[in-house]
Amino acid sequence: MQFSPSDYFTKLKKAEIFPDPERPLEIDLGCGDGSFLIDLAVHFPSKNFLGVERLLGRVRRVCRRSQKEGLQNLKVLRLESSYPLEWLLPDHCASRVHLLFPDPWPKKKHHKRRLVSEEFCTSLVRVLEPNGEFLFKTDHQEYFEESMSVLNSFPSLKETRWDPDSYYPQTDFEKLWAEQGKIIYYARFKSNQ
Ligand SMILES: C[S@@+](CC[C@H](N)C(=O)[O-])C[C@H]1O[C@@H](n2cnc3c(N)ncnc32)[C@H](O)[C@@H]1O
């Protein structure tokens, strides 16, 4: 279902997002059509999942698909990802934040639109629980390298091995790029705050 805060200018309480705030909350930034999030929500019924997506058509598609599956543990917030991270989400509310195949903005004049920046890291650490995880994938090598340099120089984040045993479905874009034989770059960080 779509999640629309009653007040966009006050920090939310976790219980305002889902009625069972003791459950782990995972956030997917730029969730697109939501296959990844829906798959996770089906696989982990005792966790809650919040997608953030700026395009209304995609938000509606995720909501329709989630309703078809009867999922009570998935909601989608229609906003620019940086706004809830910086202003809206409660401190230390999320066990994992996913950023999967974000728009790479390849033209130099658009690089400032890229999501991963020092400000992003500050907000990420604010939102993550202590020991919470940030999972990042992209097919864009140059964006990956730039992001890794920002993430690795942020003292509250520590890179950790991607755990191949944990259930982590492919996203829609990942399937597309994998079919085309593109290399997928990925990284996992833990917050030590
Ligand atoms: C390349 S698609 C990837 C979608 C999905 N994560 C996947 O891997 O299949 C990027 C998605 O992020 C959304 N998006 C891009 N920038 C965003 C932002 N600043 N805030 C929220 N959504 C954003 C786009 O609308 C699009 O749905």
The ligand as an SDF file (V2000), in Angstrom:
LIG
                    3D

 27 29  0  0  0  0  0  0  0  0999 V2000
   17.4460    2.2250  -12.7340 C   0  0  0  0  0  0  0  0  0  0  0  0
   15.9800    2.1220  -11.8360 S   0  0  0  0  0  0  0  0  0  0  0  0
   16.2890    0.7540  -10.7010 C   0  0  0  0  0  0  0  0  0  0  0  0
   15.0190    0.2310  -10.0820 C   0  0  0  0  0  0  0  0  0  0  0  0
   15.2310   -0.9520   -9.1390 C   0  0  0  0  0  0  0  0  0  0  0  0
   15.9970   -0.5580   -7.9770 N   0  0  0  0  0  0  0  0  0  0  0  0
   15.8950   -2.0840   -9.8570 C   0  0  0  0  0  0  0  0  0  0  0  0
   17.0750   -2.3410   -9.6020 O   0  0  0  0  0  0  0  0  0  0  0  0
   15.2150   -2.7340  -10.6790 O   0  0  0  0  0  0  0  0  0  0  0  0
   16.1120    3.5130  -10.7630 C   0  0  0  0  0  0  0  0  0  0  0  0
   14.8150    3.8130  -10.0300 C   0  0  0  0  0  0  0  0  0  0  0  0
   15.0620    4.7990   -9.0500 O   0  0  0  0  0  0  0  0  0  0  0  0
   14.0920    5.8240   -9.1740 C   0  0  0  0  0  0  0  0  0  0  0  0
   14.7740    7.0310   -8.7140 N   0  0  0  0  0  0  0  0  0  0  0  0
   15.8170    7.6370   -9.3190 C   0  0  0  0  0  0  0  0  0  0  0  0
   16.2420    8.6730   -8.5710 N   0  0  0  0  0  0  0  0  0  0  0  0
   15.4290    8.7040   -7.4750 C   0  0  0  0  0  0  0  0  0  0  0  0
   15.3710    9.5350   -6.3330 C   0  0  0  0  0  0  0  0  0  0  0  0
   16.2060   10.5590   -6.1820 N   0  0  0  0  0  0  0  0  0  0  0  0
   14.4280    9.2870   -5.4140 N   0  0  0  0  0  0  0  0  0  0  0  0
   13.5480    8.2540   -5.5830 C   0  0  0  0  0  0  0  0  0  0  0  0
   13.5610    7.4330   -6.6430 N   0  0  0  0  0  0  0  0  0  0  0  0
   14.4910    7.6450   -7.5760 C   0  0  0  0  0  0  0  0  0  0  0  0
   13.6990    5.8370  -10.6250 C   0  0  0  0  0  0  0  0  0  0  0  0
   12.4340    6.4120  -10.8320 O   0  0  0  0  0  0  0  0  0  0  0  0
   13.7230    4.3490  -10.9530 C   0  0  0  0  0  0  0  0  0  0  0  0
   12.4970    3.7270  -10.6570 O   0  0  0  0  0  0  0  0  0  0  0  0
  1  2  1  0
  2  3  1  0
  2 10  1  0
  3  4  1  0
  4  5  1  0
  5  6  1  0
  5  7  1  0
  7  8  2  0
  7  9  1  0
 10 11  1  0
 11 12  1  0
 11 26  1  0
 12 13  1  0
 13 14  1  0
 13 24  1  0
 14 15  1  0
 14 23  1  0
 15 16  2  0
 16 17  1  0
 17 18  1  0
 17 23  2  0
 18 19  1  0
 18 20  2  0
 20 21  1  0
 21 22  2  0
 22 23  1  0
 24 25  1  0
 24 26  1  0
 26 27  1  0
M  CHG  2   2   1   9  -1
M  END
$$$$
